[in-house]
């Protein structure tokens, strides 16, 4: 009889001050820098072993999808919920397992859920099985499982971010190295600075769910075909990340907030679909009401927008966005990162 125990995992989503610079081939050539913050919006996974050899995957946030696989040998990365199946293939769980995963935020919100879910599942199976993966090993496995199941090689920030702890972080992929070359540094902000940042950040969901794949593939194609606009934008965003890092270390939060708009300007050079009329209307409204900087989180095209609004603009921007129909949600910086119990 299989031991009756349940593993729970909670993994924070993130807002990215600078993102999109984590395309692996580009990073291996000239590096890439990220600034992000884990927030109190979470992905959850619950797993418990079975003794009949079956694998049952539940995704209640995906139209209550349930997938049942008869045995470990029949797990397939090209099947429904293929990412979960591919991850399960990597672990010795001969008795089977039942897994439930869901996100507090909608898909396409641009908060990293599509990749964070991989590390969430890996952490659950790691706790159930006999393997004892390090945080970086879990992140690298997540990247590889996405490559197999989702056929994508874009990104590493959302695989590394939750497993390496919470907070506001600087992340750097050093060129010329392997995936082990990812550096992750938590930026040491005081309690007062964190309070100021949390008050000043106004984050809203546009109501437009836009899967990232189309834009990510287009940027990858732009890199492969050596489009100058794409290459310069990726390099420029990494340079702004370095400026933000210094600004955060020196407590110049308003300057960091203003740089969000420079990131957005560069981000829009990656592909025309990064923005649209609805996104620009939300952005322009927030800036008119007193935001000093802002951008779309994730790949763009919709999802979540983030603005930096020193008091009292935070109140004015929140009120204006709400009246315009955007869903403003409270955020706090998560300091725990991924946790397992």
Beta strands, then each sheet from edge to edge (+ up, - down):
strand 1: 6-18
strand 2: 32-49
strand 3: 55-59
strand 4: 65-69
strand 5: 97-103
strand 6: 168-173
strand 7: 182-186
strand 8: 201-205
strand 9: 293-296
strand 10: 304-308
strand 11: 327-328
strand 12: 339-340
sheet 1: 4+ 3- 5- 2+ 1- 12+
sheet 2: 4+ 3- 5- 2+ 6- 7+
sheet 3: 9+ 10- 8+ 11-
end
